[in-house]
């Protein structure tokens, strides 16, 4: 499964998402806002305004914030957001 976490420094929820994946030994790619400023406009164009954003490409799913439901990859309808258009 391809997981990308869009995050920023000094972001408590971003740290929680990364810790969650690390604790579960789930591989992910991190894209820090400070290292990839070009991501900001892309994420805004998809309707996101805050970090973190976790993208699971195979499910065509993007999750905003930290959601413990990540452990089951069982996301309720209100938090679903189309990532790939």
Buried (B, 14 or more C-beta within 10 A) or exposed (E): EEBBBBBBEEBEBBBBBBEBBEEEEEEBEBBBBEEEEEBBEEBEEBEBEEBBBBBBEEBEBBBBBBBEEBEEEEBEEEEEBEBEE
